[in-house]
């Protein structure tokens, strides 16, 4: 695989597209790492796009949110493509379609059996090498998930011996659940094998993969079970306090995320091992990484676990400076982008700049408050990433239709809307920005309205399901995008 440096990713003018893997077209319950992912890379290359941004790729919990996953390391089985398994000879071509998550799981179990029956010596050695190299997270995850599927309950409701990781209880579980553990290891091997192939294809075509890493992890996750001392928990494993954000643009009552909070003193005492391991996995997956809720590394909103909303919380200082210093010592300059939206203090901004992380500028936030608004393009610094909108925003066309008439006239005046229909003026403004990286959601490139947004923060159902189909794309779309990318100096040559 082509080695991509942090400087190569962040210090050149580039254009990106935001599209989660689940939004790719094709058969099955959601987009995945099959052939359509390779086709999308080819589309990006034809359009002159050199960055593909997506959301977290871990195994989602109820509600399908990629920001609440059962592991900080594992890949989601939903994202495994069945086509490559047929090509590799582990799944018969007549296995049948998988139009649901349950059907896909059945096909993956068939593929495991096919591997056991037909895999070559080299493939078996590849699986063994993967399991050995990923032991730092894979053993805990496989055991956690096998027990979870057996008990059908969150880990803090397991019998005390399993909940508290008593050695004898864990040994008995490993013997009892050996076949399930072997399958889970195989599943992760397949995910990473397919991922490595996609990343190699993307890098060879000049496309960098841009990932997203939430600051917090889910309470019911392998890492919290395996490392309870790193998290602020009660003796029975329940949360003492939980993460969230105070009332803001997205929610009048704030957002009570419910994630456990870190014990920063304990993290620092053990050399931030949790974060070193986590970053090692993310760097295997991605060329660039957005850190969601960056301001939480300087101070985080602590909500008592018994509160139903996030309104009655308090800001508590974190140890982000010590963490990022440790990460820099271990990995050098990292290709990190800070999600620094919302109310950002001088201390948060100083932390971001100290470690050379670009921040985010969202154009949908730019047109209120007059010429001093920092999201207006002429205020953007090179060390930033400009977006028309993000996965949490309405589409740009949906946003434009929803704002009041006076603000719409102001937007038209600023962007010169009379020249072409929305959302193209927003896309032009993003690409023209001084920011080294400009990212446009796929929905905006397709000119889609608010019916096609990815997420509505604070709304618990109906999110994360949007997909596009190739026949929705105008035949000249790639040419039009490439023209604008070249016009605004963002076209990269492929080595």
Buried (B, 14 or more C-beta within 10 A) or exposed (E): EEEBEBEBBBBEBBBBBBBBBBBBBBBBBBBBBBBBBBBBBBBBBBBBBBBBBBBBBBBBBEEBBBBBBBBBBBBBBBBBBBBBBBEBBBBEEEBEEBEEBEBBBBBBEBBBEBBEEEBEEEBEEBBEEBBEEBEEBBBBBBBBBBBBEBBEEBBBBBEEBBBBBEEEBBEEBBEEBEEBBBBBBBBBBBBBBBBEBBBEBBBBBBBBBBBBBBBBBBBBBBBBBBBBEBBBBEEEBEBBBBBBBBEBEBBEEBBBBBBBBBBBEBBBEEEBBBBBBBBBBBBBBBBBBBBBBBBBBBBBBBBEBEBEBBBEBEBBEBBBBEBBBBBBEBBEEBBBBBBBBBEBEEBBBEBBBEBBBBBBBBBBBBBEEEEEEBBBBEBBBEBBBBBBBBBBBBBBBBBBEEBEEEEBEBBBEBBEBEEEEBBBBBBBBBBBBBBBBBBBBBBBBBBBBBEBBBBBBEEEEEBBEBBBEEEEBEEEBBEBBBBBBEEBEBBBEEE
